[in-house]
Amino acid sequence: MVIVYRSNTGFTRQYAEMLGKTEKMKVFPLSGAEHNVPAGEPVFYMGPLMAGHISGIDQAVKKFSVKGACGVGMSPASQQVLETLAKANYTNGAPIFYLQGGWAPKKVGWLKRRMVGMATKSMRESLRDKGSSRSPEEDRYLDFLLHGGSFVAFENLESIREWIKSL
Ligand SMILES: Cc1cc2nc3c(=O)[nH]c(=O)nc-3n(C[C@H](O)[C@H](O)[C@H](O)COP(=O)(O)O)c2cc1C
C-alpha cells in the first residue's frame, strides 16, 4: 500500500510524509500520481476537508484501490466529525480517519477565507463571549480561528498506524 495525498496549504502533506516515514510507505501527491502509481494499486488516501468533503477522494477511489482514507481539517477530532465524514464521503466501504491539521488564512484566497470565516463565526463568538472564563485550550483555539496555526502532531497518527499494522 502507498500513500496518495492532496494538500492545499501543506498540513495534509506534513501528515502524509510523517506517516510514510514512520511506516516506511511511499508517498505521492494525487496530482501526478497517475504517472507513479499504477491504476488499481492499494492506496491510503489523505486529503484536506472542504465543507465536510475529503478533497480528491472521488478521483482516488476511481483510479486506485482505496483501502483507507483520511480527512485533514481544522476542527478538533471527535466522534461526531468521524460520523459526518462517513456520511459525506464515498470510500467503497474503506475506513475513514480524521486528523486535525491547521488553518493558514494567508495561504488561501479571500473567498475561501470568507467561507471558513462564516463557518466558524458562531464558534468564534461563543468563545469570545466566554471572556476570562475561557480555558487555556479555548484561548488557543480562538487564537487559531482568528489568526491560523497548526495542530499537526505525530501522536495524532496513532490510530492510523495501528490500523496499518493490523492489515
Ligand atoms: C473552503 C474551505 C472549507 C473548509 N472546510 C472545512 C471543514 O468542513 N471542516 C474542517 O474541519 N476544516 C475545513 N477547512 C479547513 C481545512 O480543511 C484545513 O485548513 C486543512 O488542514 C487544510 O489542509 P491542507 O493544508 O493540506 O490543504 C476548510 C478550509 C477551506 C479553505
The ligand as a MOL file (V3000), in Angstrom:
LIG
                    3D

  0  0  0     0  0            999 V3000
M  V30 BEGIN CTAB
M  V30 COUNTS 31 33 0 0 0
M  V30 BEGIN ATOM
M  V30 1 C -13.0840 26.4340 1.6890 0
M  V30 2 C -12.6370 25.6600 2.8940 0
M  V30 3 C -13.5110 24.7680 3.5090 0
M  V30 4 C -13.1110 24.0650 4.6570 0
M  V30 5 N -13.9900 23.1990 5.2460 0
M  V30 6 C -13.5920 22.5260 6.3700 0
M  V30 7 C -14.4750 21.6120 7.0110 0
M  V30 8 O -15.5940 21.3480 6.5720 0
M  V30 9 N -14.0690 21.0160 8.1580 0
M  V30 10 C -12.8150 21.2540 8.7020 0
M  V30 11 O -12.5020 20.6950 9.7570 0
M  V30 12 N -11.9360 22.0870 8.0860 0
M  V30 13 C -12.2990 22.7230 6.9450 0
M  V30 14 N -11.4200 23.5660 6.3200 0
M  V30 15 C -10.0440 23.7190 6.8560 0
M  V30 16 C -9.0200 22.8370 6.1210 0
M  V30 17 O -9.5250 21.5520 5.9240 0
M  V30 18 C -7.7500 22.7740 6.9560 0
M  V30 19 O -7.1510 24.0480 6.9610 0
M  V30 20 C -6.7660 21.7120 6.4730 0
M  V30 21 O -5.8080 21.4880 7.4750 0
M  V30 22 C -6.0940 22.1140 5.1800 0
M  V30 23 O -5.2220 21.0840 4.7800 0
M  V30 24 P -4.0550 21.3450 3.7130 0
M  V30 25 O -3.0660 22.2950 4.3600 0
M  V30 26 O -3.4370 20.0130 3.4650 0
M  V30 27 O -4.6720 21.9220 2.4910 0
M  V30 28 C -11.7880 24.2540 5.1780 0
M  V30 29 C -10.9190 25.1470 4.5370 0
M  V30 30 C -11.3170 25.8380 3.4060 0
M  V30 31 C -10.3410 26.7890 2.7470 0
M  V30 END ATOM
M  V30 BEGIN BOND
M  V30 1 1 1 2
M  V30 2 1 2 3
M  V30 3 2 2 30
M  V30 4 2 3 4
M  V30 5 1 4 5
M  V30 6 1 4 28
M  V30 7 2 5 6
M  V30 8 1 6 7
M  V30 9 1 6 13
M  V30 10 2 7 8
M  V30 11 1 7 9
M  V30 12 1 9 10
M  V30 13 2 10 11
M  V30 14 1 10 12
M  V30 15 2 12 13
M  V30 16 1 13 14
M  V30 17 1 14 15
M  V30 18 1 14 28
M  V30 19 1 15 16
M  V30 20 1 16 17
M  V30 21 1 16 18
M  V30 22 1 18 19
M  V30 23 1 18 20
M  V30 24 1 20 21
M  V30 25 1 20 22
M  V30 26 1 22 23
M  V30 27 1 23 24
M  V30 28 2 24 25
M  V30 29 1 24 26
M  V30 30 1 24 27
M  V30 31 2 28 29
M  V30 32 1 29 30
M  V30 33 1 30 31
M  V30 END BOND
M  V30 END CTAB
M  END
